[in-house]
Amino acid sequence: MKLADRRVVNGALVLAALAASTPLWAQTLVAAAPTLAPAYAAREATAPAAVRTLLAGLRANIAAKKLRYVVGYTGALERPRDQLLGLVLPPDLDARIAARRKVQAAVLAADDRASAAYVAAHAGAKPPAAPTFDPAAKRFDYREYGVVEAIHDQRNCGACWAFATVGALEASYHLRFGAAPAIDTAEQEVLSCSGGSCKGGFLDRAATWLTYNGLPPEADAPYQAMVTPCDGKLGPIHVGAWGWAGATAHTTTAEMKLAITTFGPIAVSVQATDAFIAYGGGVYDEPFPADSDDGNHAVVLVGWDDALGAFIVRNSWGTTWGETAGHGSQAGYMYLAYGSSNVGRAAIWVRAADPRFPPQADPATVNAKLGVQPVQPTPGPTPIHAGASR
């Protein structure tokens, strides 16, 4: 369903496709164990011995624990872990969250005031859409409404943190301003200019950089899978406001659902293990300590399904990993069980800024206008050229 198919009910935008019934494909997946897609089976036939040994061990663990997913020879298994997993969780994460949450409401209010002032001063100008979805829905999937970009591939660079943040921004922009088709902006600018690297980066640092710098289309700054000189090819797509989805670093399932339905797909951390990297389908429900501080990978949550007890994950490892997760024909998605992989150890929402307003270049001026204290992220990892990690 496209955005044009929305209908207005009691003054709020809702989506007609939010049905209470569980779809047949979900009922089938709950009732029966998933099977490995033929493409993975074909790849495994010529897999190196080390890969076959790894998969055999993972399958033995799945069988012993009666888990609900399958593993296969994914494209991700062909890459070193440091080219897949680049998220950094800062040691002062709790302090960052507490500081930012003090100003989140003010930042949102300022963004709203700016849009309202523009609309009032320009005849015929339309305000941004304010989609309101139900966080108590049994099933929700933004892909059904055409606001999620196609699966991307970070390739041989641990830039998951950049892809996850930009993925959330692109979806928010589409939701608020109705861009069609879904836009594709340049992750390369975030990778090269925001202080992270192929060896690691922070979600909040990327979101802060995107508040003061806009992204051009992907075609203007194609992804290179390495840190290149920051060329300043800026564009109009930037962040108007961002914040942490949870009251603490351990974001709850309910908090993530609320953020998803309020702002759009969200960027979250997960702890990706060998089984995660080899995921080929089903509900990934590998047990993980709920109080763990681990998180090494960033993904985007585009929805959930309570019948499966799982979020719908959009990854950035290309289409030779994962499955379709019940929508369309493109792989690269995962059903991730609530609480598994330490999902949401750090989770951020972003709200796309109105493209009629240029990105702010001076954080101090912005904060002065908001009447709040500046909240600056601590320095991220020193940028390292990707070639050094190959």
MARPA-988189 format. One record per residue (C-alpha): residue in three letters; residue number from 1; x, y, z. Coordinates in Angstrom, 2 decimals. Example, Ala and Ser with C-alpha at 12.3 -4.5 7.8 and 13.67 -1.06 7.14 Angstrom:
<rs>
<'ALA', 1, <12.30, -4.50, 7.80>>,
<'SER', 2, <13.67, -1.06, 7.14>>,
</rs>
This chain:
<rs>
<'MET', 1, <0.00, 0.00, 0.00>>,
<'LYS', 2, <1.30, 3.44, -0.91>>,
<'LEU', 3, <1.16, 6.51, 1.26>>,
<'ALA', 4, <-1.67, 7.84, -0.91>>,
<'ASP', 5, <-3.84, 5.01, 0.36>>,
<'ARG', 6, <-3.88, 6.40, 3.89>>,
<'ARG', 7, <-7.16, 7.62, 5.23>>,
<'VAL', 8, <-7.85, 10.16, 7.96>>,
<'VAL', 9, <-9.72, 8.95, 11.01>>,
<'ASN', 10, <-10.46, 11.27, 13.94>>,
<'GLY', 11, <-7.81, 13.69, 12.72>>,
<'ALA', 12, <-4.94, 11.17, 12.83>>,
<'LEU', 13, <-3.28, 9.40, 9.94>>,
<'VAL', 14, <-3.73, 5.66, 10.14>>,
<'LEU', 15, <-3.06, 2.88, 7.69>>,
<'ALA', 16, <-5.98, 0.88, 6.38>>,
<'ALA', 17, <-3.91, -2.29, 6.32>>,
<'LEU', 18, <-3.51, -2.59, 10.09>>,
<'ALA', 19, <-5.56, -5.77, 10.30>>,
<'ALA', 20, <-6.13, -7.63, 13.56>>,
<'SER', 21, <-5.96, -11.08, 11.99>>,
<'THR', 22, <-2.70, -12.98, 11.72>>,
<'PRO', 23, <-1.77, -13.62, 8.07>>,
<'LEU', 24, <-1.57, -17.17, 6.78>>,
<'TRP', 25, <2.18, -17.03, 6.22>>,
<'ALA', 26, <2.71, -16.12, 9.90>>,
<'GLN', 27, <0.41, -18.91, 11.10>>,
<'THR', 28, <2.36, -21.37, 8.99>>,
<'LEU', 29, <5.71, -20.20, 10.33>>,
<'VAL', 30, <4.52, -20.50, 13.90>>,
<'ALA', 31, <3.19, -24.00, 13.35>>,
<'ALA', 32, <6.07, -25.47, 11.37>>,
<'ALA', 33, <9.83, -25.29, 11.56>>,
<'PRO', 34, <11.37, -23.15, 8.79>>,
<'THR', 35, <13.24, -24.81, 5.95>>,
<'LEU', 36, <16.42, -23.59, 4.32>>,
<'ALA', 37, <15.92, -21.75, 1.05>>,
<'PRO', 38, <17.21, -23.57, -2.06>>,
<'ALA', 39, <19.73, -20.79, -2.73>>,
<'TYR', 40, <21.49, -21.49, 0.57>>,
<'ALA', 41, <21.47, -25.22, -0.02>>,
<'ALA', 42, <23.05, -24.71, -3.44>>,
<'ARG', 43, <25.78, -22.50, -2.01>>,
<'GLU', 44, <26.51, -24.96, 0.77>>,
<'ALA', 45, <27.19, -27.72, -1.73>>,
<'THR', 46, <30.45, -25.99, -2.64>>,
<'ALA', 47, <31.20, -24.40, 0.74>>,
<'PRO', 48, <34.67, -24.65, 2.28>>,
<'ALA', 49, <35.13, -27.38, 4.86>>,
<'ALA', 50, <35.41, -24.82, 7.68>>,
<'VAL', 51, <32.01, -23.38, 6.78>>,
<'ARG', 52, <30.38, -26.81, 6.68>>,
<'THR', 53, <31.86, -27.61, 10.09>>,
<'LEU', 54, <30.59, -24.34, 11.53>>,
<'LEU', 55, <27.09, -24.89, 10.16>>,
<'ALA', 56, <26.99, -28.43, 11.52>>,
<'GLY', 57, <27.82, -27.16, 15.00>>,
<'LEU', 58, <25.23, -24.39, 14.80>>,
<'ARG', 59, <22.55, -26.85, 13.66>>,
<'ALA', 60, <23.35, -29.18, 16.51>>,
<'ASN', 61, <22.84, -26.29, 18.94>>,
<'ILE', 62, <19.56, -25.32, 17.26>>,
<'ALA', 63, <18.28, -28.86, 17.50>>,
<'ALA', 64, <19.35, -29.28, 21.12>>,
<'LYS', 65, <17.66, -26.04, 22.20>>,
<'LYS', 66, <14.63, -26.50, 19.89>>,
<'LEU', 67, <15.14, -23.05, 18.38>>,
<'ARG', 68, <13.03, -21.65, 15.54>>,
<'TYR', 69, <15.52, -20.64, 12.89>>,
<'VAL', 70, <17.80, -22.21, 10.30>>,
<'VAL', 71, <21.35, -21.40, 9.27>>,
<'GLY', 72, <23.03, -21.57, 5.89>>,
<'TYR', 73, <26.04, -20.49, 3.87>>,
<'THR', 74, <25.17, -16.79, 3.73>>,
<'GLY', 75, <27.21, -14.21, 1.92>>,
<'ALA', 76, <28.05, -12.69, 5.29>>,
<'LEU', 77, <29.93, -15.85, 6.27>>,
<'GLU', 78, <32.43, -15.08, 3.52>>,
<'ARG', 79, <33.56, -11.87, 5.24>>,
<'PRO', 80, <35.71, -11.30, 8.34>>,
<'ARG', 81, <33.74, -10.23, 11.38>>,
<'ASP', 82, <35.38, -6.79, 11.48>>,
<'GLN', 83, <33.89, -6.08, 8.03>>,
<'LEU', 84, <30.40, -6.88, 9.28>>,
<'LEU', 85, <30.28, -5.64, 12.87>>,
<'GLY', 86, <31.21, -2.01, 13.34>>,
<'LEU', 87, <28.96, -0.64, 16.05>>,
<'VAL', 88, <30.62, 0.87, 19.11>>,
<'LEU', 89, <28.69, 1.15, 22.37>>,
<'PRO', 90, <30.37, 3.96, 24.33>>,
<'PRO', 91, <31.25, 3.35, 27.97>>,
<'ASP', 92, <29.20, 6.40, 29.01>>,
<'LEU', 93, <26.07, 5.23, 27.19>>,
<'ASP', 94, <23.78, 5.60, 30.21>>,
<'ALA', 95, <24.97, 9.17, 30.81>>,
<'ARG', 96, <24.45, 10.05, 27.14>>,
<'ILE', 97, <20.93, 8.72, 27.21>>,
<'ALA', 98, <20.04, 10.58, 30.39>>,
<'ALA', 99, <21.42, 13.87, 29.02>>,
<'ARG', 100, <19.73, 13.61, 25.66>>,
<'ARG', 101, <16.35, 12.61, 27.06>>,
<'LYS', 102, <16.27, 15.89, 28.99>>,
<'VAL', 103, <16.18, 17.84, 25.71>>,
<'GLN', 104, <14.32, 15.49, 23.34>>,
<'ALA', 105, <10.92, 17.09, 23.92>>,
<'ALA', 106, <12.36, 20.58, 23.41>>,
<'VAL', 107, <14.05, 19.58, 20.16>>,
<'LEU', 108, <10.83, 18.07, 18.82>>,
<'ALA', 109, <8.84, 21.15, 19.83>>,
<'ALA', 110, <11.33, 23.44, 18.10>>,
<'ASP', 111, <11.10, 21.39, 14.90>>,
<'ASP', 112, <7.30, 21.60, 15.07>>,
<'ARG', 113, <7.39, 25.36, 15.58>>,
<'ALA', 114, <9.70, 25.88, 12.62>>,
<'SER', 115, <7.39, 23.92, 10.32>>,
<'ALA', 116, <4.29, 25.71, 11.62>>,
<'ALA', 117, <5.90, 29.12, 11.10>>,
<'TYR', 118, <6.88, 28.24, 7.55>>,
<'VAL', 119, <3.40, 27.01, 6.66>>,
<'ALA', 120, <1.81, 30.12, 8.16>>,
<'ALA', 121, <4.09, 32.40, 6.14>>,
<'HIS', 122, <3.76, 30.64, 2.77>>,
<'ALA', 123, <0.37, 30.35, 1.09>>,
<'GLY', 124, <-0.36, 26.82, -0.05>>,
<'ALA', 125, <2.46, 25.26, 1.95>>,
<'LYS', 126, <1.59, 21.94, 3.53>>,
<'PRO', 127, <2.76, 20.84, 6.97>>,
<'PRO', 128, <4.69, 17.58, 7.32>>,
<'ALA', 129, <2.51, 14.51, 7.75>>,
<'ALA', 130, <2.20, 13.27, 11.33>>,
<'PRO', 131, <1.53, 9.54, 11.01>>,
<'THR', 132, <0.04, 7.95, 14.10>>,
<'PHE', 133, <0.10, 4.16, 14.25>>,
<'ASP', 134, <-0.91, 1.78, 17.00>>,
<'PRO', 135, <1.96, 0.39, 19.11>>,
<'ALA', 136, <-0.47, -2.25, 20.42>>,
<'ALA', 137, <-1.08, -3.66, 16.93>>,
<'LYS', 138, <-0.52, -7.41, 16.70>>,
<'ARG', 139, <1.46, -6.97, 13.51>>,
<'PHE', 140, <3.04, -3.93, 11.88>>,
<'ASP', 141, <5.39, -3.68, 8.88>>,
<'TYR', 142, <6.45, -0.42, 7.23>>,
<'ARG', 143, <7.48, -2.29, 4.08>>,
<'GLU', 144, <3.80, -2.70, 3.24>>,
<'TYR', 145, <3.53, 1.05, 2.73>>,
<'GLY', 146, <6.50, 1.67, 0.46>>,
<'VAL', 147, <8.58, 3.70, 2.88>>,
<'VAL', 148, <11.54, 1.32, 3.28>>,
<'GLU', 149, <14.47, 1.46, 0.87>>,
<'ALA', 150, <15.75, -1.71, -0.81>>,
<'ILE', 151, <18.32, -3.78, 1.06>>,
<'HIS', 152, <21.82, -2.27, 0.95>>,
<'ASP', 153, <25.23, -3.90, 1.33>>,
<'GLN', 154, <27.94, -2.33, 3.48>>,
<'ARG', 155, <30.40, -4.73, 1.81>>,
<'ASN', 156, <33.90, -5.02, 3.30>>,
<'CYS', 157, <33.46, -2.17, 5.77>>,
<'GLY', 158, <32.02, -2.17, 9.28>>,
<'ALA', 159, <29.77, 0.81, 8.56>>,
<'CYS', 160, <26.59, -0.76, 9.93>>,
<'TRP', 161, <26.19, 2.22, 12.30>>,
<'ALA', 162, <25.98, 4.60, 9.32>>,
<'PHE', 163, <23.63, 2.39, 7.31>>,
<'ALA', 164, <21.26, 1.92, 10.23>>,
<'THR', 165, <21.06, 5.64, 11.04>>,
<'VAL', 166, <20.60, 6.65, 7.40>>,
<'GLY', 167, <18.03, 3.89, 6.88>>,
<'ALA', 168, <15.90, 5.27, 9.69>>,
<'LEU', 169, <16.29, 8.81, 8.33>>,
<'GLU', 170, <15.24, 7.83, 4.81>>,
<'ALA', 171, <12.09, 6.09, 6.04>>,
<'SER', 172, <11.19, 9.06, 8.26>>,
<'TYR', 173, <11.62, 11.45, 5.34>>,
<'HIS', 174, <9.30, 9.35, 3.21>>,
<'LEU', 175, <6.70, 9.17, 5.96>>,
<'ARG', 176, <6.70, 12.91, 6.68>>,
<'PHE', 177, <7.02, 14.31, 3.18>>,
<'GLY', 178, <5.69, 11.59, 0.90>>,
<'ALA', 179, <8.74, 11.19, -1.30>>,
<'ALA', 180, <8.02, 8.55, -3.92>>,
<'PRO', 181, <9.66, 6.26, -4.62>>,
<'ALA', 182, <11.56, 5.81, -1.36>>,
<'ILE', 183, <14.68, 7.94, -1.42>>,
<'ASP', 184, <18.25, 6.63, -1.45>>,
<'THR', 185, <20.83, 8.92, 0.14>>,
<'ALA', 186, <24.60, 8.73, 0.51>>,
<'GLU', 187, <25.83, 6.72, 3.49>>,
<'GLN', 188, <29.35, 7.51, 2.27>>,
<'GLU', 189, <29.07, 11.07, 3.57>>,
<'VAL', 190, <28.24, 9.83, 7.08>>,
<'LEU', 191, <31.06, 7.28, 6.96>>,
<'SER', 192, <33.67, 9.79, 5.77>>,
<'CYS', 193, <32.62, 12.92, 7.62>>,
<'SER', 194, <30.99, 12.12, 10.97>>,
<'GLY', 195, <34.00, 10.75, 12.86>>,
<'GLY', 196, <33.41, 7.00, 12.57>>,
<'SER', 197, <35.13, 4.56, 10.27>>,
<'CYS', 198, <35.00, 1.07, 8.82>>,
<'LYS', 199, <36.35, -0.04, 12.21>>,
<'GLY', 200, <33.45, 1.42, 14.17>>,
<'GLY', 201, <31.09, 4.27, 14.92>>,
<'PHE', 202, <28.27, 5.44, 17.19>>,
<'LEU', 203, <24.58, 5.77, 16.37>>,
<'ASP', 204, <24.16, 8.99, 18.35>>,
<'ARG', 205, <27.21, 10.58, 16.76>>,
<'ALA', 206, <25.84, 9.84, 13.28>>,
<'ALA', 207, <22.43, 11.26, 14.22>>,
<'THR', 208, <24.01, 14.41, 15.66>>,
<'TRP', 209, <26.14, 14.94, 12.54>>,
<'LEU', 210, <23.05, 14.52, 10.37>>,
<'THR', 211, <21.31, 17.28, 12.34>>,
<'TYR', 212, <23.85, 19.83, 11.13>>,
<'ASN', 213, <24.69, 18.30, 7.74>>,
<'GLY', 214, <22.41, 17.10, 4.96>>,
<'LEU', 215, <22.80, 14.12, 2.66>>,
<'PRO', 216, <22.85, 14.18, -1.14>>,
<'PRO', 217, <21.39, 11.38, -3.29>>,
<'GLU', 218, <23.42, 8.16, -3.43>>,
<'ALA', 219, <24.29, 8.87, -7.07>>,
<'ASP', 220, <26.09, 12.09, -6.08>>,
<'ALA', 221, <28.37, 10.37, -3.56>>,
<'PRO', 222, <28.40, 6.61, -4.31>>,
<'TYR', 223, <29.30, 4.27, -1.48>>,
<'GLN', 224, <33.00, 3.26, -1.57>>,
<'ALA', 225, <33.16, 0.85, 1.41>>,
<'MET', 226, <36.10, 2.82, 2.80>>,
<'VAL', 227, <36.73, 6.11, 4.53>>,
<'THR', 228, <37.46, 8.68, 1.83>>,
<'PRO', 229, <38.31, 12.38, 2.21>>,
<'CYS', 230, <35.27, 14.28, 3.43>>,
<'ASP', 231, <34.27, 16.12, 0.25>>,
<'GLY', 232, <31.31, 18.07, 1.65>>,
<'LYS', 233, <28.81, 16.91, -0.97>>,
<'LEU', 234, <25.92, 17.90, 1.23>>,
<'GLY', 235, <22.25, 17.77, 0.33>>,
<'PRO', 236, <18.80, 18.55, 1.70>>,
<'ILE', 237, <18.01, 15.34, 3.63>>,
<'HIS', 238, <18.90, 15.81, 7.27>>,
<'VAL', 239, <17.69, 15.14, 10.81>>,
<'GLY', 240, <15.28, 17.56, 12.44>>,
<'ALA', 241, <15.26, 15.76, 15.78>>,
<'TRP', 242, <16.53, 12.51, 17.21>>,
<'GLY', 243, <16.42, 10.76, 20.55>>,
<'TRP', 244, <16.86, 7.55, 22.49>>,
<'ALA', 245, <13.89, 5.20, 22.37>>,
<'GLY', 246, <14.35, 3.89, 25.89>>,
<'ALA', 247, <14.44, 5.41, 29.34>>,
<'THR', 248, <17.66, 3.44, 29.89>>,
<'ALA', 249, <20.22, 1.73, 27.70>>,
<'HIS', 250, <18.19, -1.48, 27.83>>,
<'THR', 251, <15.25, -0.45, 25.65>>,
<'THR', 252, <12.15, -2.53, 26.27>>,
<'THR', 253, <10.03, -4.15, 23.57>>,
<'ALA', 254, <7.17, -1.76, 24.36>>,
<'GLU', 255, <9.46, 1.28, 24.12>>,
<'MET', 256, <10.77, 0.15, 20.74>>,
<'LYS', 257, <7.26, -0.43, 19.39>>,
<'LEU', 258, <6.20, 3.03, 20.55>>,
<'ALA', 259, <9.20, 4.66, 18.88>>,
<'ILE', 260, <8.59, 2.74, 15.64>>,
<'THR', 261, <4.95, 3.79, 15.41>>,
<'THR', 262, <5.66, 7.39, 16.42>>,
<'PHE', 263, <8.72, 8.19, 14.29>>,
<'GLY', 264, <9.24, 5.38, 11.78>>,
<'PRO', 265, <11.80, 2.54, 11.58>>,
<'ILE', 266, <14.42, 2.86, 14.30>>,
<'ALA', 267, <18.15, 2.12, 14.45>>,
<'VAL', 268, <19.11, -0.35, 17.16>>,
<'SER', 269, <22.07, -2.35, 18.37>>,
<'VAL', 270, <22.24, -6.12, 18.47>>,
<'GLN', 271, <24.88, -8.63, 19.50>>,
<'ALA', 272, <25.62, -10.60, 16.32>>,
<'THR', 273, <27.18, -14.03, 16.81>>,
<'ASP', 274, <28.20, -16.70, 14.28>>,
<'ALA', 275, <24.63, -17.99, 14.31>>,
<'PHE', 276, <23.32, -14.49, 13.54>>,
<'ILE', 277, <25.78, -14.14, 10.66>>,
<'ALA', 278, <24.66, -17.53, 9.29>>,
<'TYR', 279, <20.92, -16.84, 9.71>>,
<'GLY', 280, <18.95, -18.20, 6.78>>,
<'GLY', 281, <15.32, -17.96, 7.92>>,
<'GLY', 282, <12.75, -18.45, 10.66>>,
<'VAL', 283, <12.57, -16.68, 14.02>>,
<'TYR', 284, <16.02, -16.02, 15.40>>,
<'ASP', 285, <15.56, -16.80, 19.08>>,
<'GLU', 286, <19.05, -17.64, 20.29>>,
<'PRO', 287, <19.03, -17.01, 24.09>>,
<'PHE', 288, <21.01, -14.02, 25.25>>,
<'PRO', 289, <21.50, -12.59, 28.78>>,
<'ALA', 290, <18.92, -9.83, 29.22>>,
<'ASP', 291, <21.24, -7.73, 31.37>>,
<'SER', 292, <24.24, -7.96, 29.04>>,
<'ASP', 293, <25.97, -4.79, 27.90>>,
<'ASP', 294, <27.08, -6.33, 24.61>>,
<'GLY', 295, <26.21, -4.86, 21.22>>,
<'ASN', 296, <28.41, -5.02, 18.12>>,
<'HIS', 297, <26.10, -4.46, 15.15>>,
<'ALA', 298, <23.47, -1.93, 14.11>>,
<'VAL', 299, <20.27, -2.73, 12.20>>,
<'VAL', 300, <16.90, -1.13, 11.49>>,
<'LEU', 301, <13.63, -2.36, 12.98>>,
<'VAL', 302, <10.84, -1.88, 10.43>>,
<'GLY', 303, <8.05, -3.63, 12.32>>,
<'TRP', 304, <7.06, -6.66, 14.36>>,
<'ASP', 305, <4.74, -9.66, 14.57>>,
<'ASP', 306, <3.35, -10.71, 17.94>>,
<'ALA', 307, <2.24, -14.07, 16.54>>,
<'LEU', 308, <5.92, -14.83, 16.10>>,
<'GLY', 309, <7.07, -12.84, 19.12>>,
<'ALA', 310, <9.57, -11.07, 16.91>>,
<'PHE', 311, <10.71, -7.79, 15.38>>,
<'ILE', 312, <11.28, -7.46, 11.63>>,
<'VAL', 313, <14.92, -6.51, 11.05>>,
<'ARG', 314, <16.36, -4.78, 7.98>>,
<'ASN', 315, <20.07, -5.58, 7.75>>,
<'SER', 316, <22.86, -4.10, 5.59>>,
<'TRP', 317, <24.62, -7.29, 4.49>>,
<'GLY', 318, <23.06, -7.56, 1.06>>,
<'THR', 319, <20.48, -10.06, -0.18>>,
<'THR', 320, <22.59, -13.21, 0.28>>,
<'TRP', 321, <21.81, -13.12, 4.00>>,
<'GLY', 322, <18.53, -13.66, 5.82>>,
<'GLU', 323, <15.09, -14.05, 4.27>>,
<'THR', 324, <12.12, -11.97, 3.08>>,
<'ALA', 325, <10.40, -11.99, 6.49>>,
<'GLY', 326, <6.95, -12.25, 4.98>>,
<'HIS', 327, <7.05, -9.43, 2.46>>,
<'GLY', 328, <8.03, -9.29, -1.19>>,
<'SER', 329, <10.82, -11.34, -2.73>>,
<'GLN', 330, <13.96, -9.60, -1.47>>,
<'ALA', 331, <16.02, -11.32, 1.21>>,
<'GLY', 332, <18.14, -9.38, 3.68>>,
<'TYR', 333, <15.58, -9.37, 6.51>>,
<'MET', 334, <15.24, -11.29, 9.76>>,
<'TYR', 335, <12.59, -12.19, 12.30>>,
<'LEU', 336, <14.36, -11.41, 15.58>>,
<'ALA', 337, <12.66, -12.71, 18.72>>,
<'TYR', 338, <11.87, -10.13, 21.38>>,
<'GLY', 339, <14.83, -9.99, 23.74>>,
<'SER', 340, <17.15, -12.08, 21.57>>,
<'SER', 341, <20.61, -10.80, 20.56>>,
<'ASN', 342, <20.29, -8.08, 23.21>>,
<'VAL', 343, <18.19, -6.15, 20.69>>,
<'GLY', 344, <17.79, -2.52, 21.69>>,
<'ARG', 345, <20.73, -2.26, 24.07>>,
<'ALA', 346, <20.94, 1.14, 22.37>>,
<'ALA', 347, <18.03, 2.27, 20.19>>,
<'ILE', 348, <17.51, 5.65, 18.55>>,
<'TRP', 349, <14.68, 7.23, 16.59>>,
<'VAL', 350, <15.20, 10.00, 14.09>>,
<'ARG', 351, <12.75, 12.46, 12.59>>,
<'ALA', 352, <13.59, 13.86, 9.17>>,
<'ALA', 353, <13.81, 17.63, 8.95>>,
<'ASP', 354, <11.67, 19.63, 6.57>>,
<'PRO', 355, <13.74, 19.85, 3.34>>,
<'ARG', 356, <12.62, 23.48, 2.97>>,
<'PHE', 357, <14.86, 24.37, 5.91>>,
<'PRO', 358, <18.66, 24.07, 5.48>>,
<'PRO', 359, <20.63, 22.01, 8.00>>,
<'GLN', 360, <21.98, 24.04, 10.90>>,
<'ALA', 361, <25.74, 24.54, 10.75>>,
<'ASP', 362, <26.23, 25.87, 14.28>>,
<'PRO', 363, <25.13, 23.55, 17.13>>,
<'ALA', 364, <25.67, 26.29, 19.74>>,
<'THR', 365, <23.25, 28.62, 17.95>>,
<'VAL', 366, <20.66, 25.89, 17.65>>,
<'ASN', 367, <20.84, 25.04, 21.33>>,
<'ALA', 368, <20.65, 28.71, 22.27>>,
<'LYS', 369, <17.44, 29.05, 20.28>>,
<'LEU', 370, <16.05, 25.97, 21.99>>,
<'GLY', 371, <16.97, 27.25, 25.43>>,
<'VAL', 372, <18.72, 23.99, 26.30>>,
<'GLN', 373, <22.24, 23.02, 27.19>>,
<'PRO', 374, <24.35, 21.65, 24.34>>,
<'VAL', 375, <24.48, 17.86, 24.17>>,
<'GLN', 376, <27.55, 16.86, 22.22>>,
<'PRO', 377, <28.65, 13.24, 21.75>>,
<'THR', 378, <32.09, 12.32, 22.99>>,
<'PRO', 379, <34.68, 11.72, 20.25>>,
<'GLY', 380, <34.16, 8.58, 18.22>>,
<'PRO', 381, <36.79, 6.13, 17.02>>,
<'THR', 382, <39.64, 7.64, 15.00>>,
<'PRO', 383, <38.83, 7.19, 11.28>>,
<'ILE', 384, <40.86, 4.40, 9.76>>,
<'HIS', 385, <41.02, 3.67, 6.06>>,
<'ALA', 386, <39.21, 0.42, 5.31>>,
<'GLY', 387, <42.17, -0.89, 3.38>>,
<'ALA', 388, <44.09, -1.30, 6.65>>,
<'SER', 389, <41.58, -3.86, 7.90>>,
<'ARG', 390, <41.45, -6.08, 4.83>>,
</rs>
